[in-house]
Amino acid sequence: MDVEGNLRDRSEQKVEKRHRGKLYLLSEVSAWEDKGTGLVSIIAADEGKRLIVRDENSDVLLHDRPVLPNDDCYRLQGEGAAKSILVWEDVGLEKDCALSFQDAESAQEIFSELCGEKAKRLLPFPEVEHLPELARALTFVLPSQKEALANECLDERFIAALRQAFHTAEDSHNPQDLMLLWRIARGVFMLANHALTRRYMRHDIFEDTMGMLEFDEGLPEDRRICHRQVLKVAVRFKQVLSFQDAELLERIHLNYRLQYLKDYALARVLDDAALASLTQLVIMNNNFLLDYLRQNDALLSQLFDGLKNKDMQSLLFLQDACRLAKTMPPSERKLLYEKMMQHQLFSVLQQFLTEEPEPKDGTEGPVPRHMAMEVLALSTLSDASHLRRYLLGGQKEVPAFLGNLICLLLADPDHGVQSQVADVLQLVMDPSQVAPKSRAAFLDALYSYGVLEFISKPLIDL
């Protein structure tokens, strides 16, 4: 009778829960070798705790090693709250080991049991009685603690408890707790963690997050902004293009919330690190959205179809896209404008550059020719060769295009628009920017369009 085996089985049966994970060992050539998938548990033995991994199908022992006495050996890895990989160095085996768990909760439970006190939370749970302590902890944060605190704030149980505390405080009209919750919400964003910021501004919880930020202790009550009212009622989302991707639409909404958070809700209290983090996150999202637009021919066709029909919303969309493209890496911005050239950007803008009568009702609004001129200026500042090639292409609308530009230069009441036209013409007409072999042909083309006569006419008329 295998007494030792029976005793061992009984010891393992005392474990309440075992967790599924894949075991890896680092080879001599620094490559992770898959040793199999099994059930992970920690058992108590005479010599101390042991970390056990048994094959999930055959029950073969894949790993049986004593828990290392130095708890700093064990580390959790992963992105944001989803830290599902446990890594450590086993001195006895002289190997680096890793366990990739099926879920982050299993990884956290094993890590907590391995590390004991070290794995305990740094933050108190956001229950009403703990709000003062939590607010202090998130107000005075050491740089070395930011990542750990951000991971704790990403815990879904923490988020649910925080939202419940806010609902309780708001329903009971408790100004002291609401002020503490404002400090906590501010502290969350001051951790300057991208994953944390995105999570707290996602569609399912952003209303509660913005609700907490409404109770700014640094402002009198009559000057506080109802952020939820602004984002849910005052602001209306106009969908110019038919985005079918739900995740992309969420990213668009998320980016607006992040911009609002940076420019309004937290503008008064952001430090340099938090401001830089929010700005970088907005730019990253903008670049992602513009790159998605560039790669989606159907959306671009839809946009330019609207422009050809003189749709103002399409022109506003194009203007915003070109403004945001200024923050893109030059190589990606170049690809975006090249796609626009394939859709005849300059020919489309031509119809907006003509003079327009003032609105009959006397109201002020965006002037299409000014918007089109800004798009043209941004495109030319990015790469003047596109417009130069268009002018040399011989299209029949080119003389009218140049004539409209010069009319804006000479007669538009907006001096900013006149400056934009001057910059565009200077960039396009600069002979030093044209290849020597093409320079003569380019100048001949400009002269044939009567550009100099247009520009000098006011002087001749004096």
Disulfide bonds with the S-S distance in Angstrom:
none
